[in-house]
């Protein structure tokens, strides 16, 4: 009978340990990435097939790689290719120029939107969404020569 008591105590300790890890992984607040200033583009007007250069000022606190999904939005979302990101820890400013406005983008006011997803632990993802300041896509015919 005494050995059964020991197994009950061991089982209770293991259960409490597992429950504590589950609660910590699930509910402990994590802020590992944030944009520190407005995201700006190099120009206020673009034409279709122009390359967009945008500046992303950020602070990152954990060395975890993430996945970034970016899009061009004006009520209709134009998705770009998903990329893997391994930004360094600390506060930095990054300039990206790997996005090209597609030739089918309509004239109008747009903004870039990005969503970064970081796998914090087996139970939880950290998701951060940012958006740039607005800019215009204009028709080549509207440019004065």
Secondary structure, DSSP 4 states (H G I P E B T S, - for coil): -HHHHHHHHHHHHHHHHHHHHHHHHHHS----EEE-S-BEES-SEEETTPEEEEEEEEEE-S---EEEEEEEESSSEEEPPPEEE-PPSEEEEEEEEEEE--TTPPSEEEEEEEEEEEEEETTEEEEEEEEBPPEEEE-GGGS--
